[in-house]
Amino acid sequence: MAISALPVWPLILFGILEPAALTWAYFITLSQPEQYYAEQAPNTAVSDLLFTGNALSLTLQLGNVFLLLAAMAVICCFTVHPEIARRYLIAVAMADLGHIYSIYCALGDKVFWDLNQWNQMTYSNVGVSVFLHINRLMTVAGMFGQLGAGVNAAQKNR
């Protein structure tokens, strides 16, 4: 019996690794909200920030979105319905671009294009988003195998 419409690599990446990373990010925002907030832009120390109640609220809300995205990834990746998986991947691929653009806006043109000025968080935000985006598009394009192929094979063997 098939457990997913996704081929093996996309299922591991989007159904296991990405939700695990999102859950980890959720716990980081809860346990270290000031540090997480400070690392959103390179060369910003926590001591240099005015960490208002508004900043705390937005940081914790973002953490909550991470947990929601982790749950959605598991639900949409462990479905036997290819169309649900495909639409989920397309929607999240568009969100990847929005994520990268938000980092671009926050850093400005000069810092965004100068990788020497990036911190670990910027490399993660941009690098991981680009990697996931490319893999999502490759999955939707069928480059790792047809969506639903394992499901169709399991149904034929009944």
C-alpha positions in Angstrom: 0.0 0.0 0.0 1.4 3.4 -1.0 1.7 6.0 1.7 2.3 9.0 -0.5 1.7 10.3 -4.0 5.3 11.7 -3.9 8.4 9.8 -5.2 10.9 8.8 -2.5 13.3 11.7 -2.5 10.6 14.4 -2.5 8.7 12.5 0.3 11.9 12.4 2.4 12.7 16.1 1.7 9.2 17.7 2.0 7.5 15.2 4.2 10.2 14.5 6.8 13.2 16.8 6.6 11.4 20.1 6.0 8.8 19.5 8.7 11.5 18.6 11.1 13.4 21.8 10.3 10.2 23.9 10.7 9.5 22.3 14.0 13.0 23.0 15.1 12.5 26.7 14.0 9.3 26.8 16.1 11.2 25.8 19.2 14.0 28.3 18.5 11.5 31.1 18.2 9.9 30.1 21.5 13.1 29.6 23.5 15.2 32.4 22.0 12.9 35.0 20.4 15.3 37.9 20.9 18.2 36.0 19.3 16.1 34.7 16.5 14.8 38.3 15.8 18.3 39.8 15.9 19.7 37.2 13.4 17.2 38.2 10.7 19.6 40.8 9.4 23.4 40.4 9.4 25.6 42.3 11.8 22.8 42.9 14.4 23.5 42.1 18.0 20.7 41.5 20.5 22.1 44.3 22.7 21.7 46.7 19.8 18.0 46.0 19.4 15.0 47.5 20.9 13.0 44.3 21.3 9.5 45.6 21.8 6.3 43.7 22.6 5.5 44.1 19.0 8.7 42.4 17.9 8.1 39.6 20.5 4.5 39.1 19.2 5.6 38.9 15.6 8.5 36.6 16.3 6.2 34.2 18.3 3.5 34.4 15.6 6.1 33.5 13.0 7.1 30.5 15.1 3.5 29.5 15.2 3.4 29.7 11.4 6.4 27.4 11.3 4.5 24.8 13.3 1.5 25.2 11.1 3.6 24.7 7.9 5.2 21.6 9.4 1.8 20.1 10.0 0.6 21.0 6.5 3.8 19.5 5.0 3.2 16.2 6.7 -0.5 16.2 5.7 0.0 17.2 2.1 3.1 15.0 1.5 1.7 11.9 3.1 -1.4 11.9 0.9 -2.1 9.3 -1.8 -3.8 12.0 -3.9 -1.3 13.4 -6.5 -3.3 16.6 -7.1 -3.2 17.6 -3.4 0.6 17.0 -3.3 1.1 18.9 -6.6 -1.0 21.9 -5.6 0.7 22.0 -2.2 4.1 22.0 -3.8 3.1 24.8 -6.2 1.7 26.9 -3.4 4.8 26.5 -1.3 7.1 27.1 -4.3 5.4 30.5 -4.7 5.9 31.1 -1.0 9.6 30.3 -1.3 9.9 33.2 -3.7 8.0 35.5 -1.3 10.4 34.4 1.5 13.5 35.2 -0.6 12.0 38.6 -1.6 11.3 39.5 2.0 14.9 38.8 2.9 16.0 41.0 -0.1 13.8 43.8 1.1 15.1 43.6 4.6 18.8 43.5 3.6 18.7 45.9 0.7 20.3 45.5 -2.7 23.9 46.0 -1.6 23.9 43.4 1.3 21.6 40.9 -0.5 24.0 40.5 -3.4 27.2 40.6 -1.3 27.4 37.1 0.2 30.4 38.2 2.4 28.0 40.3 4.4 25.6 37.4 5.1 25.2 35.7 8.4 24.2 32.1 9.1 20.5 33.0 9.2 20.7 34.7 5.8 22.4 31.7 4.2 19.7 29.5 5.7 16.8 31.7 4.7 18.0 32.3 1.1 20.0 29.1 0.4 17.5 26.6 1.8 14.6 28.4 0.2 16.3 28.3 -3.2 17.2 24.6 -2.7 13.6 23.7 -1.7 12.1 25.8 -4.5 14.2 24.1 -7.2 13.3 20.6 -5.7 9.6 21.5 -5.6 9.6 22.6 -9.3 11.6 19.5 -10.2 9.1 17.3 -8.3 6.1 18.9 -10.0 7.8 18.6 -13.4 8.2 14.8 -12.7 11.9 14.8 -12.7 12.0 12.4 -9.6 9.2 10.3 -11.0 5.5 10.8 -11.7 3.3 12.0 -8.9 1.0 9.2 -7.9 3.0 6.5 -9.7 3.5 4.4 -6.6 -0.2 4.8 -5.7 -1.3 3.7 -9.2 1.0 0.7 -9.1 -0.3 -0.3 -5.6 -3.9 -0.1 -6.9 -3.1 -2.2 -10.0 -1.6 -5.0 -7.8 -4.8 -5.4 -5.8 
